[in-house]
Amino acid sequence: MALGTRRTLALAIAALGTTAAVIVTEVARVRRHGQAEHLPEALAETVEVAVAGYRGGSTRENALLNLLTATSFTFALARLSTFTIRRRGTLGPFRNLVLRDRHVHHFVPGILLAFLAGGASIVKRDETVDPLLAVPFGVGVGLTLDESALLLHLDDVYWSEEGIVSVQITAIALLMLSGLALGLRVLRRGEAEVLPG
């Protein structure tokens, strides 16, 4: 395994480990300060805290959280599915899309989704729909960022050092850390609403 790939893998493990640590810490806080005695009850109360925090958030905060979550999950799913397709040729209904003799990369539907969702938000001029439109926009951004190295090099460098390192470092580090920071804010607000003083 090349050094760049090992570093990227270490970064991914650190980001996922940080996310897991936030979840475990929040469940422990809820269990300590809430009314749950057993783990399943604490998990349910933690979900209640997160939902209350989300509901108490501003439209912009919720749109940003939806954007970051959709982008992060889409990026992870795109990497996993392309890895599986590369190894096996298919992943359930997912496979390489070839029209005539051209491979259609997933940044194409990503750009279309982002343009459509962003355009709908501008045309609608109603901030209350922005949290909903942030989801397809985030999916589009995730699909596009996943292949950003290909767009920068105008060559298929997806599985090269340039492709893997640039995309993974940017997407994993920025999106996961930003999402965690916003997620913690939502959880603290939910705790204040749900857990006894």
VEXVEX-84309 format. One record per residue (C-alpha): residue in three letters; x, y, z. Coordinates in nm, 4 decimals, always signed. Each point is the difference from the previous one (the first is absolute). Layout:
BEGIN
+------+----------+----------+----------+
| type |       xx |       yy |       zz |
+------+----------+----------+----------+
|  ALA |        X |        Y |        Z |
...
+------+----------+----------+----------+
This chain:
BEGIN
+------+----------+----------+----------+
| type |       xx |       yy |       zz |
+------+----------+----------+----------+
|  MET |  +0.0000 |  +0.0000 |  +0.0000 |
|  ALA |  +0.1434 |  +0.3372 |  -0.1021 |
|  LEU |  +0.0801 |  +0.2655 |  +0.2594 |
|  GLY |  -0.2690 |  +0.2377 |  -0.1281 |
|  THR |  -0.2601 |  -0.2752 |  +0.0168 |
|  ARG |  +0.1036 |  -0.0926 |  +0.3556 |
|  ARG |  -0.0228 |  +0.3632 |  +0.1070 |
|  THR |  -0.3418 |  +0.0342 |  -0.1580 |
|  LEU |  -0.1168 |  -0.3200 |  +0.1679 |
|  ALA |  +0.1307 |  +0.1295 |  +0.3339 |
|  LEU |  -0.1899 |  +0.3254 |  -0.0532 |
|  ALA |  -0.3201 |  -0.1898 |  -0.0806 |
|  ILE |  +0.0395 |  -0.2167 |  +0.3108 |
|  ALA |  +0.0628 |  +0.3110 |  +0.2117 |
|  ALA |  -0.3096 |  +0.1741 |  -0.1394 |
|  LEU |  -0.2207 |  -0.3046 |  +0.0534 |
|  GLY |  +0.1530 |  -0.0555 |  +0.3444 |
|  THR |  -0.0751 |  +0.3599 |  +0.0933 |
|  THR |  -0.3582 |  -0.0383 |  -0.1178 |
|  ALA |  -0.0379 |  -0.3220 |  +0.2005 |
|  ALA |  +0.1523 |  +0.1703 |  +0.3058 |
|  VAL |  -0.2520 |  +0.2856 |  -0.0249 |
|  ILE |  -0.2879 |  -0.2489 |  -0.0182 |
|  VAL |  +0.1295 |  -0.2079 |  +0.2931 |
|  THR |  +0.0648 |  +0.3138 |  +0.2056 |
|  GLU |  -0.3477 |  +0.1337 |  -0.0701 |
|  VAL |  -0.1636 |  -0.3311 |  +0.0981 |
|  ALA |  +0.2055 |  +0.0029 |  +0.3230 |
|  ARG |  -0.1010 |  +0.3622 |  +0.0742 |
|  VAL |  -0.3663 |  -0.0802 |  -0.0577 |
|  ARG |  +0.0251 |  -0.3108 |  +0.2157 |
|  ARG |  +0.1651 |  +0.2004 |  +0.2793 |
|  HIS |  -0.2266 |  +0.3073 |  -0.0147 |
|  GLY |  -0.3181 |  -0.1536 |  -0.1372 |
|  GLN |  -0.2453 |  -0.2519 |  +0.1314 |
|  ALA |  +0.1253 |  -0.3069 |  -0.1887 |
|  GLU |  +0.1435 |  -0.2818 |  +0.2074 |
|  HIS |  +0.0775 |  -0.2495 |  -0.2757 |
|  LEU |  +0.1835 |  +0.0417 |  -0.3292 |
|  PRO |  -0.3027 |  -0.0455 |  -0.2336 |
|  GLU |  -0.1877 |  +0.2694 |  +0.1948 |
|  ALA |  +0.3061 |  +0.2273 |  -0.0125 |
|  LEU |  +0.0259 |  -0.0487 |  -0.3766 |
|  ALA |  -0.3680 |  +0.0893 |  -0.0426 |
|  GLU |  +0.0395 |  +0.3063 |  +0.2216 |
|  THR |  +0.3118 |  +0.1044 |  -0.1953 |
|  VAL |  -0.2027 |  -0.0118 |  -0.3212 |
|  GLU |  -0.2659 |  +0.2101 |  +0.1742 |
|  VAL |  +0.2700 |  +0.2526 |  +0.0980 |
|  ALA |  +0.1266 |  +0.0184 |  -0.3594 |
|  VAL |  -0.3524 |  +0.0424 |  -0.1412 |
|  ALA |  -0.0830 |  +0.2721 |  +0.2549 |
|  GLY |  +0.3253 |  +0.1778 |  -0.0796 |
|  TYR |  -0.0738 |  -0.0172 |  -0.3712 |
|  ARG |  -0.3548 |  +0.1295 |  +0.0460 |
|  GLY |  +0.1284 |  +0.2847 |  +0.2160 |
|  GLY |  +0.2564 |  +0.1021 |  -0.2588 |
|  SER |  -0.0295 |  +0.2835 |  -0.2430 |
|  THR |  -0.0865 |  -0.0684 |  -0.3616 |
|  ARG |  +0.3585 |  +0.0822 |  -0.1013 |
|  GLU |  +0.1538 |  -0.2303 |  +0.2624 |
|  ASN |  -0.2242 |  -0.2869 |  -0.1065 |
|  ALA |  +0.0718 |  +0.0615 |  -0.3680 |
|  LEU |  +0.3740 |  -0.0009 |  +0.0716 |
|  LEU |  -0.0248 |  -0.3178 |  +0.2062 |
|  ASN |  -0.2023 |  -0.1698 |  -0.2755 |
|  LEU |  +0.2528 |  +0.1171 |  -0.2597 |
|  LEU |  +0.2989 |  -0.1282 |  +0.1979 |
|  THR |  -0.1681 |  -0.3300 |  +0.0846 |
|  ALA |  -0.1163 |  -0.0660 |  -0.3568 |
|  THR |  +0.3409 |  +0.0914 |  -0.1415 |
|  SER |  +0.1895 |  -0.2178 |  +0.2487 |
|  PHE |  -0.2231 |  -0.3056 |  -0.0429 |
|  THR |  -0.0078 |  +0.0370 |  -0.3784 |
|  PHE |  +0.3775 |  +0.0306 |  -0.0150 |
|  ALA |  +0.0420 |  -0.3140 |  +0.2148 |
|  LEU |  -0.2589 |  -0.1925 |  -0.2013 |
|  ALA |  +0.1548 |  +0.1094 |  -0.3318 |
|  ARG |  +0.3471 |  -0.1134 |  +0.1115 |
|  LEU |  -0.1333 |  -0.3319 |  +0.1303 |
|  SER |  -0.2074 |  -0.0705 |  -0.3092 |
|  THR |  +0.2765 |  +0.0925 |  -0.2473 |
|  PHE |  +0.2459 |  -0.2140 |  +0.1958 |
|  THR |  -0.2417 |  -0.2941 |  -0.0111 |
|  ILE |  -0.0798 |  +0.0537 |  -0.3684 |
|  ARG |  +0.3718 |  +0.0128 |  -0.0773 |
|  ARG |  +0.0550 |  -0.3303 |  +0.1821 |
|  ARG |  -0.3180 |  -0.1878 |  -0.0984 |
|  GLY |  -0.1460 |  +0.1819 |  -0.3014 |
|  THR |  -0.3362 |  +0.0726 |  +0.1668 |
|  LEU |  -0.1500 |  +0.0917 |  +0.3347 |
|  GLY |  -0.3660 |  -0.0996 |  -0.0077 |
|  PRO |  -0.1618 |  +0.2348 |  -0.2498 |
|  PHE |  +0.3145 |  +0.2168 |  -0.0146 |
|  ARG |  +0.2487 |  -0.0484 |  -0.2805 |
|  ASN |  +0.2062 |  +0.2120 |  -0.2324 |
|  LEU |  -0.2272 |  +0.1960 |  -0.2317 |
|  VAL |  +0.1191 |  -0.0001 |  -0.3594 |
|  LEU |  -0.1872 |  +0.1890 |  -0.2715 |
|  ARG |  +0.1202 |  -0.0988 |  -0.3434 |
|  ASP |  +0.3732 |  -0.0217 |  +0.0644 |
|  ARG |  +0.0215 |  +0.2583 |  +0.2808 |
|  HIS |  +0.0116 |  -0.0672 |  +0.3722 |
|  VAL |  -0.2304 |  +0.2405 |  +0.1833 |
|  HIS |  +0.1715 |  +0.0991 |  +0.3244 |
|  HIS |  -0.2111 |  +0.0678 |  +0.3078 |
|  PHE |  +0.0979 |  +0.3669 |  +0.0093 |
|  VAL |  -0.2423 |  +0.0508 |  -0.2936 |
|  PRO |  -0.3189 |  -0.0837 |  +0.1967 |
|  GLY |  +0.1631 |  +0.1688 |  +0.3002 |
|  ILE |  +0.0329 |  +0.3303 |  -0.1820 |
|  LEU |  -0.3549 |  -0.0307 |  -0.1347 |
|  LEU |  -0.1425 |  -0.0687 |  +0.3476 |
|  ALA |  +0.1899 |  +0.2902 |  +0.1565 |
|  PHE |  -0.1034 |  +0.2381 |  -0.2776 |
|  LEU |  -0.3659 |  -0.1044 |  +0.0189 |
|  ALA |  -0.0215 |  +0.0186 |  +0.3808 |
|  GLY |  +0.1911 |  +0.3291 |  +0.0159 |
|  GLY |  -0.2095 |  +0.1459 |  -0.2806 |
|  ALA |  -0.3220 |  -0.1129 |  +0.1677 |
|  SER |  +0.1090 |  +0.1685 |  +0.3226 |
|  ILE |  +0.0690 |  +0.3260 |  -0.1817 |
|  VAL |  -0.3226 |  -0.0092 |  -0.2017 |
|  LYS |  -0.2161 |  -0.1044 |  +0.2957 |
|  ARG |  +0.1285 |  +0.2813 |  +0.2235 |
|  ASP |  -0.1459 |  -0.1750 |  +0.3014 |
|  GLU |  +0.2571 |  -0.0786 |  +0.2685 |
|  THR |  -0.2249 |  -0.2625 |  +0.1565 |
|  VAL |  +0.0693 |  -0.2400 |  -0.2908 |
|  ASP |  +0.3779 |  +0.0487 |  +0.0175 |
|  PRO |  +0.0548 |  -0.2829 |  +0.2533 |
|  LEU |  -0.1794 |  -0.2352 |  -0.2424 |
|  LEU |  +0.1845 |  +0.1275 |  -0.3078 |
|  ALA |  +0.3303 |  -0.0270 |  +0.1881 |
|  VAL |  -0.0253 |  -0.3802 |  -0.0191 |
|  PRO |  +0.0061 |  -0.0388 |  -0.3815 |
|  PHE |  +0.2464 |  +0.2895 |  -0.0173 |
|  GLY |  +0.2274 |  -0.1849 |  +0.2472 |
|  VAL |  -0.0338 |  -0.3236 |  -0.1958 |
|  GLY |  +0.1029 |  +0.1859 |  -0.3157 |
|  VAL |  +0.2943 |  +0.1632 |  +0.1766 |
|  GLY |  +0.1126 |  -0.3367 |  +0.1402 |
|  LEU |  -0.0116 |  -0.1666 |  -0.3423 |
|  THR |  +0.1866 |  +0.2909 |  -0.1582 |
|  LEU |  +0.2663 |  +0.0349 |  +0.2706 |
|  ASP |  +0.0653 |  -0.3727 |  -0.0156 |
|  GLU |  +0.1247 |  +0.0464 |  -0.3543 |
|  SER |  +0.1481 |  +0.3477 |  +0.0366 |
|  ALA |  +0.3517 |  -0.1259 |  -0.0741 |
|  LEU |  -0.1279 |  -0.1330 |  -0.3332 |
|  LEU |  -0.1434 |  +0.3442 |  -0.0780 |
|  LEU |  +0.3226 |  +0.1762 |  +0.1013 |
|  HIS |  +0.2293 |  -0.2263 |  -0.2028 |
|  LEU |  -0.2434 |  -0.0597 |  -0.2873 |
|  ASP |  +0.1172 |  -0.3576 |  +0.0174 |
|  ASP |  -0.1336 |  -0.3047 |  +0.1795 |
|  VAL |  +0.2213 |  +0.0152 |  +0.3106 |
|  TYR |  -0.2740 |  -0.1325 |  +0.2277 |
|  TRP |  +0.2040 |  -0.2926 |  +0.1347 |
|  SER |  +0.3408 |  +0.1672 |  -0.0225 |
|  GLU |  +0.1812 |  +0.1748 |  +0.2853 |
|  GLU |  -0.1241 |  +0.3385 |  -0.1216 |
|  GLY |  -0.3608 |  -0.1119 |  -0.0193 |
|  ILE |  -0.0244 |  -0.1852 |  +0.3265 |
|  VAL |  +0.1971 |  +0.2356 |  +0.2218 |
|  SER |  -0.1392 |  +0.3335 |  -0.1170 |
|  VAL |  -0.3628 |  -0.1019 |  +0.0066 |
|  GLN |  +0.0064 |  -0.2002 |  +0.3211 |
|  ILE |  +0.1957 |  +0.2529 |  +0.2011 |
|  THR |  -0.2234 |  +0.2860 |  -0.1083 |
|  ALA |  -0.3296 |  -0.1795 |  +0.0408 |
|  ILE |  +0.0707 |  -0.2037 |  +0.3108 |
|  ALA |  +0.1841 |  +0.2613 |  +0.2037 |
|  LEU |  -0.2116 |  +0.3059 |  -0.0784 |
|  LEU |  -0.3398 |  -0.1611 |  -0.0201 |
|  MET |  +0.0310 |  -0.2296 |  +0.2992 |
|  LEU |  +0.1503 |  +0.2653 |  +0.2259 |
|  SER |  -0.2511 |  +0.2635 |  -0.1085 |
|  GLY |  -0.2855 |  -0.2437 |  +0.0422 |
|  LEU |  +0.1223 |  -0.1004 |  +0.3434 |
|  ALA |  +0.0263 |  +0.3609 |  +0.1156 |
|  LEU |  -0.3516 |  +0.0795 |  -0.1184 |
|  GLY |  -0.1315 |  -0.3323 |  +0.1302 |
|  LEU |  +0.1360 |  +0.0738 |  +0.3467 |
|  ARG |  -0.1770 |  +0.3361 |  +0.0006 |
|  VAL |  -0.3288 |  -0.1690 |  -0.0943 |
|  LEU |  +0.0476 |  -0.2656 |  +0.2701 |
|  ARG |  +0.0717 |  +0.2565 |  +0.2748 |
|  ARG |  -0.3165 |  +0.1911 |  -0.0907 |
|  GLY |  -0.1945 |  -0.3280 |  +0.0030 |
|  GLU |  +0.1427 |  -0.0926 |  +0.3388 |
|  ALA |  -0.1156 |  +0.3310 |  +0.1452 |
|  GLU |  -0.3524 |  -0.0696 |  -0.1263 |
|  VAL |  -0.0341 |  -0.3722 |  +0.0777 |
|  LEU |  +0.2154 |  -0.0805 |  +0.3030 |
|  PRO |  -0.0980 |  +0.1094 |  +0.3505 |
|  GLY |  +0.1884 |  +0.3072 |  +0.1353 |
+------+----------+----------+----------+
